[in-house]
Amino acid sequence: MSDLLKKIENEALGLSIQERAFLADRLLSSLGEDVLSDIDNAWIAEAERRYKEYKEGKRSGVAASNVFDEADRMLK
């Protein structure tokens, strides 16, 4: 890892959660469609796996309000 990359990483890790999330989104978006397609496909496969487990009774549902409350807590 180059010294510049180490410096950028250290500075990025010092950002707030919101700033890091924004930076991560910008960096991922800069990778192009091929990489994003792989990432999107991985998330789709994960969502389908979880949904299958839910339908089979292996996983319980979570109320949307709980999900949003947890997301808000994580972003503060």
MORA-V842611 format. One record per run of one state. SS is the DSSP state (@ for helix, = for strand, . for the rest). FROM is the first residue (numbers start at 1). LEN is the number of residues. If there is no record, write none. Layout:
SS_FROM_LEN / SS_FROM_LEN
//
This chain:
._1_2 / @_3_11 / ._14_3 / @_17_13 / ._30_3 / @_33_23 / ._56_8 / @_64_12 / ._76_1
//
